[in-house]
Amino acid sequence: MRLPALRAAWEFAVALVIRFREERATQTAGSLTYTTLLSLVPLLTVVLAISTAFPVFDDSITALQDFIVENVLPDTPGIATISEQINSFTTNAGKLTAIGIIGFVVTAVMLMLTIDNALNRIFRVQRRRPILQNVFVYWAVITLGPLLIGGSLSATYFALRRSFGVLQLDIVADALLGVIPFLLTCVALTLLYGVVPARRVEWRHALLGGFLAGIGFEIAKRAFAVYLSRVPTYTLIYGAFATIPIFLVWLYLSWLVVLTGAIFTAMLPQFRAKPERHRVTGEDLADALGVLGALAHAHRAGEVIGLNTLARQQRILPDRCEQILERAAALGWAARTERDGWVLARDASTIRIAEIYRAYVFDVDAIGVPQTDLGLSLRDYLERPPTTQRPELSPEKTEIP
């Protein structure tokens, strides 16, 4: 039993590396770093402007600032100046006009949309949420999220310190207070992987991905701090400006960890499935027959079947299953219901295997190769008189004669 398990783990690790390269995670991390750098000041300014308008939230925002500086940024001397810059933002936030705040909100929402697009691309989501829905959701996250997080941090630290003060468990208190930032990081990453993709992600996958990404984040933070203390290259070259490149490199490493966790979460359904690199010709037809057959069985039982359930039953990735379902929906064979459920929209007795073959493997009209030419040799095919011009491939084609 150990050999198949080890082989499955090895195949999964290889598939993870291949997917990492396919998604161009290093380039995406660089793009997100640049976008974050542009949007960081607007994002912080909007949050601090809200706290300025409502002084009751000052303690929450202060707790959030302290948490970010102490637990998110690497422990290096140059990073300490970021705290001073945040205090400068706090002082200037009250001088913004309504138009200035609106412009900053737009820039901050653009960062959220960029993150949304990157994660949906990694999870290979076929159908995105309406952009207006995304804008309203992320506006709520920008305005209410920091206040709620800061408030919960203040309450948690206060309650724990009071409790441990009564019980006089100094060692246990320090250990638990040291673990809380790591747990909060894991929770935040779990929510990121479970909520942001416009497809239902199994929470056990999001939780495992968030936990491993949290470990990776802590390792990267400590390793980067050790590197900067042992190899002071940036300080020697840039001097007083060393904080800027150090902060940029840290942003890049952070996004690289987040994207790696997202790829790991997206790939988890494949752990027991056949590796993509071992797929052979004709498996697209077999997958389509399996998915449509499962829909037919559910239709006969009067049930709605979910996307993840279908993918798990057929032992294929959710994105491949979604491609099959979206193509079937375009042809009028299947229909999406609420909460990522799917049903058969046409009687199974009226769907021919030849139609499924032409829809998923060889669409004569889309490719432009007449069925009468299939019996020709390659030389005869090349020497035949020219016929009509080959049409462009159209993935949106919905009719099969």
LOKEVEX-323988 format. One line per field, with one value per residue: x, z, y of N, C-alpha, C in turn; residue in three letters. Coordinates in steps of 0.1 Angstrom, whole numbers. Layout:
n.X	[X, ...]
n.Z	[Z, ...]
n.Y	[Y, ...]
ca.X	[X, ...]
ca.Z	[Z, ...]
ca.Y	[Y, ...]
c.X	[X, ...]
c.Z	[Z, ...]
c.Y	[Y, ...]
type	[ala, ...]
***
This chain:
n.X	[8, 21, 37, 20, 9, 32, 39, 17, 20, 44, 38, 19, 35, 51, 32, 24, 46, 47, 22, 27, 46, 31, 11, 27, 37, 57, 59, 33, 34, 52, 37, 16, 30, 39, 13, 4, 22, 15, -11, -10, -6, -31, -49, -43, -47, -74, -85, -74, -85, -112, -110, -103, -125, -143, -136, -140, -130, -103, -86, -89, -78, -52, -43, -44, -24, -1, -1, 4, 30, 45, 41, 37, 55, 91, 116, 135, 159, 155, 129, 114, 110, 87, 66, 67, 60, 34, 22, 25, 7, -16, -18, -21, -45, -69, -70, -79, -101, -136, -136, -109, -108, -127, -113, -90, -103, -112, -87, -78, -98, -92, -68, -79, -95, -75, -62, -84, -87, -63, -64, -87, -78, -58, -73, -87, -113, -143, -165, -170, -178, -202, -189, -198, -208, -185, -171, -188, -186, -158, -154, -168, -151, -127, -135, -149, -135, -108, -115, -131, -112, -91, -105, -112, -86, -77, -96, -90, -63, -65, -83, -69, -45, -56, -67, -45, -31, -45, -44, -17, 2, 28, 47, 31, 13, 30, 38, 13, 4, 23, 16, -8, -7, 3, -18, -39, -29, -31, -59, -67, -55, -68, -95, -91, -85, -108, -130, -126, -122, -144, -159, -171, -150, -137, -138, -120, -99, -92, -85, -63, -45, -43, -31, -6, 4, 6, 26, 47, 48, 57, 82, 94, 94, 111, 135, 141, 146, 169, 187, 190, 202, 226, 237, 242, 236, 218, 218, 244, 247, 224, 222, 206, 183, 177, 154, 134, 140, 142, 116, 101, 112, 103, 75, 72, 81, 61, 38, 45, 45, 17, 5, 16, 4, -22, -21, -15, -38, -57, -49, -53, -76, -67, -51, -57, -64, -59, -28, -23, -3, -2, -23, -41, -48, -82, -93, -107, -132, -140, -141, -161, -183, -184, -191, -215, -230, -232, -247, -270, -278, -283, -304, -323, -328, -339, -322, -299, -266, -234, -206, -180, -186, -191, -166, -151, -162, -157, -130, -114, -100, -116, -117, -115, -138, -156, -153, -163, -190, -198, -196, -215, -237, -238, -246, -271, -276, -271, -277, -269, -275, -283, -256, -235, -246, -256, -277, -292, -304, -317, -333, -317, -320, -321, -297, -270, -242, -225, -229, -218, -192, -185, -188, -169, -145, -141, -152, -166, -176, -164, -137, -133, -127, -140, -162, -160, -134, -120, -112, -91, -57, -28, -13, -32, -51, -37, -34, -59, -85, -89, -113, -139, -130, -112, -129, -127, -117, -141, -149, -173, -193, -225, -244, -251, -253]
n.Z	[0, 6, -16, -39, -27, -23, -49, -59, -45, -55, -83, -79, -69, -91, -110, -97, -100, -128, -132, -118, -135, -158, -151, -148, -124, -112, -129, -125, -98, -98, -112, -95, -73, -83, -87, -61, -49, -61, -52, -25, -8, -15, -5, 23, 30, 26, 45, 68, 66, 71, 98, 109, 104, 121, 152, 171, 161, 164, 181, 171, 145, 151, 164, 143, 126, 143, 144, 117, 112, 132, 127, 100, 83, 76, 101, 102, 105, 86, 78, 99, 94, 79, 96, 106, 83, 80, 102, 93, 72, 86, 98, 76, 64, 72, 56, 31, 4, -6, -33, -36, -18, -31, -55, -45, -34, -57, -68, -49, -51, -76, -71, -56, -76, -94, -79, -77, -104, -108, -91, -100, -125, -119, -107, -129, -137, -155, -158, -147, -118, -119, -127, -112, -89, -78, -73, -53, -33, -27, -20, 4, 18, 19, 34, 57, 65, 77, 100, 114, 117, 131, 154, 164, 168, 189, 209, 213, 221, 244, 260, 262, 275, 299, 309, 311, 329, 352, 356, 358, 339, 325, 306, 290, 281, 265, 246, 233, 225, 207, 187, 177, 157, 135, 132, 125, 101, 86, 86, 72, 46, 41, 38, 16, -5, -4, -8, -28, -55, -83, -80, -63, -38, -21, 14, 30, 13, 9, 35, 40, 20, 29, 54, 47, 31, 50, 67, 48, 45, 70, 71, 49, 58, 81, 70, 51, 68, 82, 60, 53, 75, 77, 51, 42, 16, 3, 21, 20, -7, -13, 9, 28, 13, 13, 23, 4, -19, -3, 7, -17, -26, -5, -8, -33, -26, -8, -23, -40, -23, -16, -41, -48, -28, -36, -61, -52, -37, -58, -72, -56, -59, -78, -67, -63, -89, -124, -136, -155, -174, -183, -199, -227, -262, -270, -244, -238, -250, -234, -208, -213, -218, -194, -176, -186, -185, -157, -151, -164, -149, -124, -132, -138, -112, -102, -90, -82, -91, -79, -90, -80, -69, -92, -105, -87, -87, -113, -113, -123, -128, -114, -131, -157, -157, -155, -180, -197, -189, -193, -221, -227, -217, -235, -257, -250, -236, -209, -177, -155, -120, -88, -65, -77, -89, -112, -139, -162, -192, -213, -227, -222, -241, -265, -271, -291, -293, -314, -317, -293, -297, -318, -306, -286, -295, -324, -344, -373, -389, -376, -378, -405, -421, -443, -438, -457, -466, -448, -454, -472, -483, -470, -491, -512, -500, -498, -525, -535, -552, -543, -518, -501, -481, -451, -421, -392, -360, -336, -304, -294, -307, -311, -323, -336, -366]
n.Y	[-12, 11, 18, 25, 49, 65, 68, 81, 105, 114, 118, 138, 159, 163, 171, 194, 211, 214, 226, 250, 262, 264, 282, 305, 316, 331, 354, 363, 369, 390, 409, 413, 423, 448, 460, 460, 477, 502, 504, 503, 526, 541, 522, 519, 546, 550, 533, 544, 569, 564, 556, 580, 596, 583, 582, 562, 539, 540, 525, 499, 501, 509, 485, 468, 479, 475, 448, 441, 452, 439, 411, 405, 417, 412, 408, 431, 458, 480, 478, 489, 516, 517, 517, 543, 557, 548, 561, 586, 586, 584, 609, 626, 617, 628, 651, 646, 652, 645, 637, 629, 607, 590, 585, 571, 549, 536, 529, 511, 492, 482, 468, 447, 435, 427, 407, 390, 382, 369, 347, 334, 327, 309, 289, 282, 291, 290, 306, 339, 360, 386, 419, 441, 430, 420, 445, 457, 438, 439, 465, 466, 449, 464, 486, 477, 454, 459, 472, 453, 432, 445, 452, 426, 416, 433, 427, 399, 398, 413, 398, 374, 382, 391, 368, 350, 365, 363, 335, 332, 321, 324, 314, 297, 316, 334, 316, 309, 334, 339, 320, 328, 349, 333, 315, 333, 342, 318, 314, 337, 331, 308, 316, 333, 314, 299, 315, 336, 325, 320, 297, 269, 258, 231, 231, 217, 214, 241, 248, 231, 241, 268, 264, 252, 272, 292, 282, 283, 310, 319, 307, 319, 345, 345, 334, 353, 375, 365, 363, 390, 400, 386, 389, 418, 431, 449, 471, 480, 487, 504, 521, 545, 543, 516, 504, 505, 487, 463, 461, 458, 433, 417, 419, 406, 380, 373, 373, 353, 331, 331, 326, 301, 286, 288, 275, 249, 244, 244, 222, 200, 183, 166, 147, 120, 115, 107, 116, 147, 147, 122, 117, 103, 101, 106, 106, 129, 124, 102, 114, 133, 116, 103, 124, 135, 111, 108, 130, 122, 99, 112, 129, 110, 102, 124, 144, 170, 176, 185, 205, 199, 174, 159, 161, 147, 121, 114, 115, 136, 169, 198, 221, 210, 194, 215, 228, 208, 208, 235, 236, 217, 231, 252, 239, 232, 209, 206, 224, 250, 252, 267, 274, 261, 238, 212, 201, 177, 190, 180, 152, 121, 101, 114, 124, 118, 96, 102, 129, 138, 131, 147, 172, 173, 162, 161, 184, 187, 209, 231, 226, 223, 202, 180, 152, 133, 134, 119, 94, 96, 95, 111, 124, 124, 140, 164, 170, 173, 192, 226, 235, 251, 279, 273, 275, 297, 285, 281, 284, 290, 278, 265, 248, 216, 199]
ca.X	[0, 29, 43, 11, 8, 44, 39, 7, 26, 54, 30, 13, 45, 55, 21, 24, 57, 43, 12, 34, 52, 20, 5, 36, 35, 67, 55, 21, 38, 58, 26, 8, 39, 38, 0, 3, 30, 7, -24, -9, -9, -45, -56, -41, -52, -89, -88, -71, -95, -124, -108, -102, -139, -149, -125, -142, -123, -89, -79, -89, -68, -38, -40, -41, -11, 9, 0, 11, 44, 52, 40, 36, 68, 102, 122, 148, 159, 150, 114, 108, 106, 73, 57, 67, 52, 19, 18, 24, -6, -27, -19, -26, -57, -80, -70, -84, -115, -144, -131, -97, -111, -133, -102, -82, -112, -112, -74, -78, -107, -85, -59, -87, -99, -63, -61, -95, -84, -51, -68, -96, -70, -51, -83, -92, -127, -148, -175, -167, -189, -204, -179, -204, -209, -171, -168, -195, -180, -144, -156, -171, -139, -118, -140, -153, -126, -97, -121, -134, -100, -85, -113, -110, -72, -77, -103, -83, -51, -69, -89, -59, -36, -63, -69, -32, -27, -52, -39, -2, 9, 36, 53, 20, 8, 39, 37, 0, 3, 32, 10, -20, -4, 4, -32, -47, -25, -37, -73, -68, -52, -79, -106, -87, -86, -121, -141, -123, -125, -158, -163, -171, -138, -140, -131, -108, -87, -88, -79, -49, -37, -40, -22, 7, 9, 9, 39, 56, 49, 65, 95, 100, 97, 123, 146, 145, 152, 182, 195, 193, 211, 239, 242, 237, 239, 210, 222, 257, 245, 214, 223, 194, 172, 176, 141, 125, 142, 139, 101, 97, 115, 94, 62, 73, 82, 48, 28, 49, 39, 3, 1, 19, -7, -34, -19, -16, -53, -64, -44, -56, -86, -60, -42, -60, -68, -49, -20, -26, 7, -4, -35, -39, -58, -95, -98, -117, -145, -143, -145, -174, -193, -186, -198, -229, -236, -235, -259, -282, -282, -289, -316, -333, -332, -345, -313, -290, -253, -225, -194, -170, -190, -189, -152, -145, -167, -150, -115, -108, -99, -128, -117, -118, -152, -164, -152, -173, -203, -201, -198, -228, -247, -239, -254, -285, -277, -270, -280, -264, -284, -277, -246, -226, -252, -258, -287, -293, -315, -323, -335, -305, -323, -321, -283, -263, -227, -218, -230, -209, -179, -183, -188, -157, -133, -139, -163, -163, -179, -155, -123, -132, -123, -152, -161, -157, -120, -113, -107, -80, -43, -23, -10, -45, -57, -30, -35, -73, -88, -93, -127, -142, -119, -113, -134, -120, -121, -150, -153, -187, -202, -235, -253, -245, -263]
ca.Z	[0, 6, -29, -46, -20, -26, -64, -61, -40, -65, -94, -75, -68, -105, -116, -91, -106, -141, -131, -114, -147, -168, -146, -148, -111, -110, -136, -118, -85, -101, -116, -82, -65, -89, -85, -47, -46, -66, -45, -10, -2, -15, 4, 37, 32, 27, 58, 79, 65, 78, 112, 112, 104, 132, 162, 179, 156, 164, 187, 161, 134, 157, 167, 130, 122, 151, 140, 104, 114, 140, 123, 85, 77, 81, 113, 98, 109, 76, 77, 109, 89, 73, 107, 106, 71, 83, 111, 85, 64, 96, 100, 64, 59, 74, 47, 18, 0, -10, -46, -34, -12, -42, -64, -38, -33, -70, -70, -40, -56, -87, -65, -53, -88, -99, -71, -81, -117, -107, -84, -109, -136, -113, -106, -143, -136, -168, -157, -136, -112, -125, -121, -103, -77, -72, -68, -41, -22, -23, -13, 18, 24, 21, 44, 70, 69, 86, 113, 121, 120, 142, 167, 169, 174, 202, 219, 215, 229, 257, 267, 265, 285, 312, 314, 316, 340, 364, 358, 360, 331, 316, 294, 281, 275, 255, 234, 226, 218, 195, 177, 172, 143, 125, 130, 118, 87, 80, 84, 61, 34, 38, 33, 3, -14, -4, -11, -39, -68, -86, -81, -50, -34, -9, 25, 35, 4, 12, 48, 39, 12, 37, 64, 41, 27, 63, 71, 39, 48, 82, 68, 40, 66, 89, 61, 45, 78, 84, 49, 53, 86, 74, 39, 41, 3, 0, 29, 15, -20, -14, 20, 34, 5, 12, 27, -8, -26, 6, 8, -29, -26, 4, -14, -43, -20, -2, -34, -46, -14, -18, -54, -46, -20, -45, -71, -44, -34, -71, -77, -46, -64, -87, -59, -66, -103, -133, -140, -168, -184, -188, -207, -240, -272, -268, -231, -238, -252, -222, -198, -216, -216, -179, -169, -191, -180, -143, -151, -168, -137, -114, -138, -136, -98, -98, -82, -87, -87, -78, -99, -73, -68, -105, -107, -78, -92, -126, -111, -131, -122, -115, -142, -169, -156, -158, -194, -203, -185, -200, -235, -228, -215, -247, -267, -245, -230, -194, -172, -142, -110, -78, -57, -86, -92, -126, -142, -176, -197, -225, -224, -226, -253, -277, -273, -297, -290, -325, -313, -282, -303, -326, -298, -277, -302, -338, -350, -388, -394, -370, -383, -419, -428, -446, -434, -469, -467, -438, -460, -481, -478, -468, -504, -519, -493, -502, -540, -539, -556, -531, -516, -494, -471, -438, -412, -380, -349, -328, -292, -290, -316, -302, -330, -343, -375]
ca.Y	[0, 23, 21, 34, 62, 73, 71, 92, 118, 119, 123, 151, 169, 167, 179, 208, 219, 217, 236, 263, 268, 268, 294, 316, 321, 341, 366, 368, 375, 403, 418, 417, 432, 462, 465, 463, 489, 513, 505, 502, 539, 544, 512, 523, 559, 549, 527, 554, 580, 559, 556, 594, 600, 576, 580, 550, 527, 542, 514, 488, 504, 508, 471, 462, 484, 469, 434, 440, 456, 429, 397, 403, 422, 406, 415, 438, 472, 489, 478, 497, 529, 516, 521, 557, 561, 546, 572, 598, 585, 587, 623, 632, 611, 637, 662, 642, 656, 634, 632, 622, 594, 581, 580, 561, 537, 530, 523, 500, 481, 477, 458, 435, 429, 420, 395, 381, 377, 360, 334, 327, 321, 297, 278, 280, 292, 293, 317, 348, 367, 400, 428, 450, 422, 420, 458, 460, 430, 443, 478, 462, 443, 475, 496, 471, 444, 463, 476, 441, 425, 452, 450, 412, 415, 440, 419, 387, 401, 418, 387, 364, 387, 391, 354, 345, 373, 357, 321, 333, 311, 333, 307, 293, 328, 338, 306, 310, 347, 338, 312, 335, 355, 323, 310, 343, 341, 306, 317, 346, 325, 298, 324, 337, 303, 293, 325, 344, 319, 320, 283, 263, 251, 223, 238, 209, 218, 255, 248, 225, 250, 279, 260, 250, 286, 299, 277, 288, 325, 321, 303, 329, 357, 343, 332, 366, 383, 360, 366, 404, 403, 380, 394, 432, 437, 461, 483, 485, 494, 515, 530, 550, 539, 502, 500, 504, 473, 452, 460, 452, 419, 410, 418, 396, 367, 371, 369, 340, 321, 330, 320, 287, 280, 288, 264, 237, 241, 241, 209, 190, 173, 157, 139, 106, 113, 103, 128, 153, 144, 108, 116, 98, 105, 100, 107, 140, 118, 94, 124, 139, 106, 101, 136, 135, 99, 110, 139, 114, 91, 121, 133, 99, 101, 137, 150, 180, 171, 196, 204, 192, 160, 153, 159, 137, 108, 110, 115, 146, 182, 206, 230, 202, 191, 227, 230, 199, 213, 247, 232, 210, 241, 260, 231, 229, 196, 207, 237, 253, 257, 275, 268, 252, 225, 210, 191, 174, 198, 173, 138, 114, 93, 123, 128, 107, 95, 109, 143, 141, 130, 159, 184, 174, 157, 164, 191, 188, 222, 241, 224, 225, 189, 173, 138, 125, 134, 111, 81, 99, 95, 125, 129, 127, 152, 176, 172, 175, 206, 235, 237, 264, 283, 267, 285, 299, 277, 289, 276, 294, 272, 259, 240, 205, 195]
c.X	[9, 34, 33, 9, 20, 44, 29, 13, 36, 48, 24, 23, 50, 44, 20, 34, 53, 32, 17, 40, 42, 13, 14, 36, 45, 64, 42, 24, 44, 47, 19, 17, 38, 24, -2, 10, 22, -5, -22, -12, -24, -53, -55, -47, -67, -92, -85, -81, -108, -122, -107, -116, -147, -139, -127, -134, -108, -81, -78, -78, -54, -34, -37, -27, 0, 11, 7, 26, 52, 52, 39, 49, 80, 109, 135, 148, 153, 135, 108, 104, 92, 63, 56, 59, 37, 14, 16, 11, -17, -29, -25, -40, -69, -80, -75, -98, -123, -140, -118, -99, -117, -122, -93, -90, -111, -98, -73, -86, -100, -75, -67, -91, -87, -61, -71, -92, -73, -56, -78, -89, -63, -61, -90, -107, -132, -158, -173, -179, -190, -195, -185, -205, -195, -168, -175, -189, -166, -145, -159, -159, -129, -122, -143, -142, -115, -103, -125, -122, -93, -92, -112, -96, -71, -84, -96, -71, -55, -75, -78, -49, -43, -64, -56, -27, -33, -46, -24, 5, 17, 41, 42, 15, 17, 38, 24, -1, 12, 25, -2, -18, -4, -10, -40, -42, -31, -52, -75, -66, -63, -91, -103, -89, -100, -132, -138, -126, -140, -163, -162, -158, -141, -131, -120, -96, -82, -80, -64, -40, -34, -30, -8, 13, 13, 23, 50, 59, 59, 80, 102, 103, 110, 136, 151, 151, 167, 192, 199, 203, 225, 245, 236, 239, 231, 214, 235, 256, 236, 215, 210, 182, 170, 162, 132, 127, 139, 123, 96, 100, 106, 80, 62, 73, 68, 38, 32, 44, 24, -2, 5, 9, -19, -33, -21, -31, -60, -61, -48, -66, -79, -52, -44, -65, -56, -41, -23, -16, 6, -16, -32, -50, -71, -101, -108, -131, -149, -148, -159, -186, -195, -194, -212, -237, -240, -247, -272, -287, -289, -302, -327, -337, -338, -335, -305, -276, -243, -213, -183, -173, -188, -175, -146, -150, -160, -135, -108, -108, -112, -129, -120, -133, -161, -164, -162, -187, -207, -203, -212, -240, -249, -247, -268, -287, -277, -274, -274, -275, -277, -266, -238, -232, -255, -269, -287, -306, -322, -323, -323, -308, -322, -306, -275, -248, -220, -218, -220, -194, -176, -182, -175, -144, -131, -152, -160, -165, -169, -141, -122, -127, -135, -151, -157, -142, -112, -107, -95, -67, -39, -19, -22, -52, -51, -32, -50, -75, -93, -108, -129, -131, -122, -118, -126, -125, -130, -154, -167, -197, -212, -244, -245, -256, -265]
c.Z	[0, -7, -38, -40, -24, -41, -66, -56, -49, -77, -91, -75, -82, -112, -110, -97, -120, -141, -127, -126, -157, -164, -146, -135, -108, -116, -129, -105, -87, -105, -104, -73, -70, -86, -70, -43, -50, -57, -30, -3, -3, -6, 18, 40, 34, 41, 69, 78, 72, 93, 117, 113, 116, 143, 170, 174, 157, 170, 178, 150, 139, 160, 154, 125, 130, 146, 126, 105, 121, 134, 108, 79, 83, 92, 109, 102, 99, 75, 88, 104, 83, 84, 108, 95, 74, 92, 103, 77, 74, 97, 88, 59, 61, 64, 33, 16, -4, -24, -45, -28, -23, -51, -58, -36, -46, -72, -61, -45, -68, -82, -62, -65, -95, -92, -75, -94, -116, -101, -93, -121, -131, -112, -119, -143, -150, -168, -145, -130, -120, -119, -111, -89, -70, -66, -55, -29, -18, -17, 1, 25, 28, 33, 57, 75, 79, 100, 121, 126, 132, 155, 173, 175, 188, 213, 223, 224, 243, 266, 271, 276, 299, 318, 319, 328, 353, 367, 361, 352, 320, 304, 284, 274, 263, 243, 226, 219, 206, 184, 170, 159, 132, 122, 122, 103, 79, 77, 73, 47, 30, 32, 18, -8, -15, -9, -25, -53, -70, -89, -67, -48, -21, 3, 31, 26, 7, 25, 47, 31, 21, 48, 59, 37, 39, 68, 61, 41, 60, 79, 59, 49, 74, 81, 55, 55, 81, 73, 49, 64, 84, 61, 36, 27, 0, 8, 24, 2, -20, -2, 27, 26, 5, 16, 14, -15, -16, 7, -5, -30, -17, -1, -25, -37, -13, -12, -40, -36, -15, -30, -54, -38, -28, -55, -64, -41, -47, -75, -68, -51, -73, -80, -62, -81, -111, -137, -154, -178, -189, -196, -221, -249, -270, -254, -229, -240, -240, -211, -200, -214, -202, -173, -174, -186, -165, -142, -155, -156, -127, -119, -136, -121, -93, -89, -90, -82, -89, -87, -92, -71, -81, -108, -99, -83, -105, -125, -121, -124, -124, -127, -155, -169, -160, -173, -201, -201, -192, -215, -237, -226, -228, -258, -262, -239, -215, -190, -158, -132, -99, -71, -65, -89, -107, -128, -157, -181, -209, -222, -230, -238, -266, -280, -278, -294, -301, -322, -303, -288, -311, -318, -290, -284, -316, -344, -364, -392, -388, -376, -398, -427, -431, -442, -445, -471, -457, -443, -470, -475, -477, -481, -512, -513, -497, -517, -544, -543, -544, -531, -509, -484, -458, -428, -399, -369, -340, -316, -288, -298, -308, -310, -337, -352, -374]
c.Y	[13, 28, 29, 48, 71, 77, 82, 105, 123, 125, 136, 162, 173, 175, 193, 217, 223, 228, 250, 270, 272, 280, 307, 323, 332, 354, 372, 375, 389, 413, 423, 425, 446, 468, 469, 475, 502, 515, 505, 515, 542, 535, 516, 537, 558, 543, 537, 566, 576, 560, 571, 600, 594, 573, 567, 538, 529, 530, 502, 489, 503, 494, 464, 466, 477, 454, 432, 442, 444, 415, 395, 406, 415, 414, 420, 452, 482, 490, 486, 511, 529, 520, 536, 563, 559, 557, 585, 598, 588, 602, 630, 628, 620, 649, 659, 648, 643, 628, 624, 608, 585, 576, 570, 548, 529, 523, 511, 488, 474, 466, 445, 428, 421, 407, 385, 375, 367, 347, 327, 321, 309, 286, 275, 280, 296, 305, 326, 354, 380, 410, 437, 443, 422, 434, 461, 451, 435, 457, 475, 457, 454, 483, 489, 461, 448, 466, 463, 433, 432, 451, 436, 410, 421, 432, 406, 388, 405, 406, 377, 369, 388, 377, 348, 352, 367, 343, 321, 322, 319, 326, 302, 305, 333, 329, 308, 323, 347, 330, 319, 342, 345, 317, 320, 344, 330, 308, 326, 340, 314, 305, 329, 326, 297, 302, 332, 337, 318, 306, 277, 255, 244, 229, 230, 212, 232, 256, 242, 235, 262, 276, 259, 264, 294, 295, 283, 303, 327, 317, 313, 342, 356, 341, 345, 375, 378, 364, 381, 407, 397, 385, 408, 438, 449, 473, 488, 492, 506, 525, 532, 545, 524, 496, 497, 490, 462, 450, 454, 437, 411, 409, 407, 382, 363, 366, 356, 328, 319, 323, 305, 279, 278, 276, 250, 234, 237, 227, 197, 179, 163, 147, 124, 104, 110, 116, 133, 149, 130, 106, 111, 103, 98, 102, 119, 134, 110, 103, 129, 129, 103, 112, 136, 123, 101, 120, 131, 106, 100, 126, 123, 98, 114, 145, 161, 176, 183, 194, 196, 177, 152, 151, 148, 123, 104, 111, 124, 160, 190, 215, 222, 198, 203, 230, 221, 204, 225, 245, 226, 221, 249, 252, 227, 216, 196, 222, 238, 257, 265, 267, 257, 239, 224, 199, 189, 182, 192, 158, 130, 105, 101, 128, 116, 107, 103, 124, 147, 140, 143, 172, 185, 169, 162, 170, 194, 203, 233, 239, 226, 214, 181, 158, 129, 124, 125, 99, 83, 97, 109, 131, 133, 139, 165, 180, 174, 189, 214, 236, 250, 266, 277, 278, 286, 290, 286, 281, 279, 287, 264, 249, 228, 199, 180]
type	[met, arg, leu, pro, ala, leu, arg, ala, ala, trp, glu, phe, ala, val, ala, leu, val, ile, arg, phe, arg, glu, glu, arg, ala, thr, gln, thr, ala, gly, ser, leu, thr, tyr, thr, thr, leu, leu, ser, leu, val, pro, leu, leu, thr, val, val, leu, ala, ile, ser, thr, ala, phe, pro, val, phe, asp, asp, ser, ile, thr, ala, leu, gln, asp, phe, ile, val, glu, asn, val, leu, pro, asp, thr, pro, gly, ile, ala, thr, ile, ser, glu, gln, ile, asn, ser, phe, thr, thr, asn, ala, gly, lys, leu, thr, ala, ile, gly, ile, ile, gly, phe, val, val, thr, ala, val, met, leu, met, leu, thr, ile, asp, asn, ala, leu, asn, arg, ile, phe, arg, val, gln, arg, arg, arg, pro, ile, leu, gln, asn, val, phe, val, tyr, trp, ala, val, ile, thr, leu, gly, pro, leu, leu, ile, gly, gly, ser, leu, ser, ala, thr, tyr, phe, ala, leu, arg, arg, ser, phe, gly, val, leu, gln, leu, asp, ile, val, ala, asp, ala, leu, leu, gly, val, ile, pro, phe, leu, leu, thr, cys, val, ala, leu, thr, leu, leu, tyr, gly, val, val, pro, ala, arg, arg, val, glu, trp, arg, his, ala, leu, leu, gly, gly, phe, leu, ala, gly, ile, gly, phe, glu, ile, ala, lys, arg, ala, phe, ala, val, tyr, leu, ser, arg, val, pro, thr, tyr, thr, leu, ile, tyr, gly, ala, phe, ala, thr, ile, pro, ile, phe, leu, val, trp, leu, tyr, leu, ser, trp, leu, val, val, leu, thr, gly, ala, ile, phe, thr, ala, met, leu, pro, gln, phe, arg, ala, lys, pro, glu, arg, his, arg, val, thr, gly, glu, asp, leu, ala, asp, ala, leu, gly, val, leu, gly, ala, leu, ala, his, ala, his, arg, ala, gly, glu, val, ile, gly, leu, asn, thr, leu, ala, arg, gln, gln, arg, ile, leu, pro, asp, arg, cys, glu, gln, ile, leu, glu, arg, ala, ala, ala, leu, gly, trp, ala, ala, arg, thr, glu, arg, asp, gly, trp, val, leu, ala, arg, asp, ala, ser, thr, ile, arg, ile, ala, glu, ile, tyr, arg, ala, tyr, val, phe, asp, val, asp, ala, ile, gly, val, pro, gln, thr, asp, leu, gly, leu, ser, leu, arg, asp, tyr, leu, glu, arg, pro, pro, thr, thr, gln, arg, pro, glu, leu, ser, pro, glu, lys, thr, glu, ile, pro]
***
